[in-house]
Amino acid sequence: MDTTADLFADRDTANCSIARTLDVVGEKWTLLILREIWYGSSRFSDLHRMLGCPRNLLADRLRKLVEHGILATETYREEGARSRSRYGITAKGNDLVPAVLGLLQWGDRYRADPAGPAVITRHHGCGGTLSVQVRCEHDHHVRATAVEAVPGPGFRTRTDQAAAGEAAPRQAD
């Protein structure tokens, strides 16, 4: 009997790092903003021109990325103009590169234009094309069919959550 499968069937899905990550970056325009930042755009006007999304939506997504520490703002001023902000990627934002490149790699394989991918990503140092791979802590390449999910330190079941809720003291109205 596979007890892990039974345990996962009763897991508390509200405690999920994927769901919390998607709350921050799981919207189309957010990922496209990150793409443009990585491709070199940094100013609101350039992002707006490249993406064509509504200005209020762009401002909202940029604000959210800054609030979460994925982007940082820097004030600059061109001669004769007012001060403005430009956006730069942070270390936290750069940690998203493998996830976004994984989406690009998948898209290039299954959704590319018949002529081929619009952009090819390369290693700046040697010019080699990039590929996203899953590797374990011992540096083994791990195929999707060999990935195993096991309970981690924050794992909770719905049964545990329900019992904790019943045991919690009730607050007076």
C-alpha positions, -999 to +999 in steps of 0.1 A: +000+000+000+014+034-009+009+055+022+024+086+006-003+087-020-029+084+008-013+112+027-011+134-003-047+128-011-055+144+023-030+172+021-039+208+029-035+224-005-038+259+010-002+255+022+014+255-013+045+273-025+034+271-061+001+288-053+018+315-033+043+321-061+015+323-087-001+350-065+029+371-072+040+362-108+013+339-122-003+365-144+005+369-181+015+405-180+038+400-150+058+373-168+060+394-200+072+424-179+100+402-165+108+390-201+112+426-212+133+435-182+156+406-189+158+417-226+170+451-215+140+474-211+139+494-178+117+524-183+079+524-179+075+540-213+096+513-230+077+485-212+044+501-222+055+504-258+069+469-260+040+452-242+010+473-253-008+465-221-030+492-204-009+517-185-028+512-152-023+474-154+014+479-162+018+503-132+000+478-109+021+448-120+054+468-117+043+480-082+036+444-071+070+432-085+087+460-065+067+453-034+078+416-035+115+425-041+116+410-076+123+444-092+139+475-077+135+511-088+162+536-094+156+573-100+171+589-131+168+622-148+174+631-184+185+666-190+156+690-191+131+664-179+116+655-146+129+626-125+116+592-134+121+556-122+137+528-141+133+492-131+160+467-125+160+430-117+170+420-082+187+388-071+153+375-060+140+383-095+170+366-112+161+334-092+130+333-114+151+330-146+150+291-146+112+291-143+107+316-171+133+300-193+115+267-187+083+282-200+102+295-230+118+262-236+084+244-235+069+271-258+098+268-283+092+230-284+054+230-286+042+265-295+068+282-317+062+298-350+066+274-379+098+293-388+112+286-354+117+304-321+116+342-320+145+344-295+173+320-288+189+322-253+226+317-251+253+317-225+270+351-227+303+335-218+306+308-245+277+313-268+261+279-261+223+277-262+206+273-229+184+244-217+166+242-184+171+210-166+162+196-132+193+185-112+195+170-077+218+181-050+243+155-062+243+171-097+224+143-114+201+152-143+166+142-132+139+134-157+103+143-149+094+107-146+120+103-118+108+132-096+094+120-063+073+143-040+075+135-003+061+155+027+083+184+038+085+202+071+055+224+063+033+195+052-002+194+067-032+173+061-068+186+059-075+162+088-048+178+109-061+213+100-096+204+109-085+189+143-064+220+150-094+242+142-116+222+166-089+224+193-083+261+189-100+282+216-130+302+204-129+339+205-156+358+222-178+380+200 
